[in-house]
Amino acid sequence: MKQKMMRDGSAFTRLVLLDVTAVVLVFLMTALLFLARHRVYSSSHRISCANNLKEIGVAYRLWASDNGDLTPAEQKVAKGGWGDFLTNADQGLICWTNYVLMQNELGQSPKLVLCPTDERRAAADFATNFKDNTHLSYFVGVSANDEHPQSIQGGDRNLGPGTEPDSDYGFSPKSGKGNDVALPISGPVSWSLKMHSAGWRPGAGNILIADGSAQQASSTSVSRNWLRNADPTTNWPAGHIPSSAFIRLVFP
């Protein structure tokens, strides 16, 4: 009788072990499936964002072809640009102006200037409520042009200074008031933990180059491959000319 009780107990223990093992396997498979779906979801959004930047690159070239081969940031206000404003510092508040001026070249689609992973939401149209930075995801390299095809023309707004990623949006404040940044080409930058980084500390983001290409870049590669090879800005506002090589990026 005692031996039978031991056999029954052993069988019961094996059944419990099998049940627990099955539950653990189901949990692991669910977790792996979730991670796989998350990677696909994140990858598709990043590709969509890069495509937005490519469309913006096309819009720049179309706009320039009708405006003396100059970008909106280079062209004078009297000729349809916003270059006069940029003779002053601290123009981040009107970063949105750059894209409103190209609305025809952007096909009247405010969705093209918003990254699908941004917390901001696209404007209904350019005419009605696109009058501030709160519907915009991309910074503007105000000195980029096709004479310097590797210059940085734009990119995801969650770029910040240094090697330690910001927990929010880096140079781009949540308030929408924007930021006019003088960035040393020798200095490190990093994508913040928002948008494509999604909390990933090495960082991930997209930049637009003046040749019209959109590049996926880590924090390290932005500094090493693009920023350090950038052509320094020369048209600085009076009283704000840096002593060494810098580029000027206007963030929304």
Helices and strands as residue ranges (DSSP letters): H 2-65, G 77-79, G 85-87, G 92-94, H 97-100, G 110-113, G 133-135, E 138-141, E 152-156, E 159-161, E 179-184, E 189-191, G 195-197, E 205-209, E 214-217, H 219-221, I 222-227, E 246-251
